[in-house]
Amino acid sequence: MFNIEILRQYLPLCWLKHNPLELIRSKSFFQQNLLFYFVVEYFMQINMTDDPFESLTEVSIQILLTLLFIGFILYINKTLYAYFQVATSLLVCANVISLFVIPILIWLTVSEALLSYYSLGLLFIWEFTVLAYVYRQVLAINLAASWALTALYFTITYLGAFAIGQMII
């Protein structure tokens, strides 16, 4: 199946539709999304730090923590067989949302307009909601648990990457 067709199946997740477990498992599509995710996260990180090595380190750690977190949660839930589908679901949605984040980050950097901060906040809420939806669908947990798990995910992956990156550099 072509990647565009696979993408069409994954895109509705960004609008809280479909179940990630019912989507096609494609290792190559996962790898392409992982690469795109790395490039976008690196661009956003270097925009904040202006240090290419620090950005590379933190983004690499963040991606490693993301993939480990997904694997650990699925292992505990005994659904590790769905690793590629779940990881791809989270990456596709993060990539789609990041396509909206990048222009706002540029706008924020250039003008520091208050509206750009509000827009960024709304996009963060969207990403948080989508991730909670995916966890809720995959793990068959209630809404509060999915939001708590998503908060834990953001804490471990982003703050964890920052903390580990600061210790390394």
N, C-alpha and C positions, 0 to 999 in steps of 0.2 A: 504494500500500500504506500502511496506517495505521502511525503511529509505534510503537504498541504491538506490532504484528506485527514490525516491524523490530527493536525492542528485544529481543523474544523470540529473534530470530536471533543477536543480538550477545551476549546474556547468557552463553551457554555458554563464551565466551572467558574469562570470569572463573574458570571451573573447568577451564581448559586443554583445552577441546574446540573443535572446528571450526577451519577455516582462514580467516583474515580475507579472503583473496583470493576466497573463494567466497561471501562475503556481499554483500548488496545495496548498491549505491552510491546514497546519497541525500544530496544537498547540504543539504536542509532539516533532515534528521536530524543531520547533522554540525554545522550551525549551532546547533541547539538544544542539542546536547551541549557545544559550545564555550561557549555562554552559561552553561549550568549549571556547567560546569567553572570558568569565570571567577568566578561568584558564590561557589562553594564555596571556591576557593583564596583569594579576597579575604577571606572570613569567617575562614578559618584564619590568614591572614597578619595581619589586623588584631587577632586574638586574641593574636598574638605581639609585635606592635610598638606597638600603641595609637596609631599615627599613620596616619590615613586616606590621606593623600597618598603617604607612603612605601609603604604597602601596595598602593595602586593602581598605583604606578610599578613595583614589583617584580613584581606579578602580571602586569601587561601585558607586561613584558619577558620573564618566564618563559614566557608563552603564545606570544609571538613566537618565542623561542628553540626552544620545543617544535615548533612548526609548521615552522620552518626546518630543524631537525634531521631531522625526518621526511622532508621534501622532499629534503634533501641526500642522505640515506642511500638513498632510493628512486631518486634521480637517478643516483647512482653504480652502483646495482644494475640500472639500466635498467628499473625497474618503477614509474616515476612515474605511470603510468596508474592505479595502485592507491592514489593518495594519499588520496582521500576514505575508502576502505574502511579503510586502515591508521590514518589519523588518527582516524577515528570509533571504531575498535576500541580504540585506546589511551585515548581520552577516555571511552568508555562504561565500560571497566574501572576507570579512575581514579575516575570518578563513583560507581560502585557501591561501591568500597572506601571512598571518602570518606564515604559514608553511614554507615559503621561508625566512621570516624575521628572525625567531629564529636562524637558523644556522649562518646567517650573523651577528646577534648581538653577538653571541658567538665568531665568528671570529674577530669582531671589538673589543670586550673586551680583547681578548687574544693578538692580534697583532697590533691593531690600524692602519692597512694597509689602504692606501688611496683608494684602490680599494673597500674595504668593505664599505666605506662611499658612493662611487659612486653607488654601488649595492643597498644600502639602499635607496638612493635617487631615483633610478629607480623604486624600489618597492613602494615607496611613490607615485610617479607619476602614477603608475599602479592603486593603490588603489583609488587615487583621481579621475582618469578617470572612473573607474568602478562605483564609487558612483555617479559621475555626470551623467553617462549613466542611472543608475537606476532612479535617480530623473527626468531626461529628459523623460524617458519612462512613468513613473507613472503620472507625473504632466502635460505632454504634453507642455513642455516649450522649448524655443530655447537653443542652445548650451551655449551661454554666460550666460544666466540665470541659467542653471544647474551648470555651473562652479562656479558662484557667490554663489549659494545656498550651494554647497559643501564646499566652503571656509568658509561660515558662519557656516556650520555644524562642521567643524574641529575646528574653533575658539571657538564655544560654548561648544562643548563636551570636547575637550582636554585642552584648556586654562581655560575654566570655571571650569573643575574638578580640575585642578591644583590650581587655585585661591581659590576656595571654600575649598579645602583640606588644603591649607596653613592657612586659617582663622580658621579652626576647630582645627588643630593640634597645 
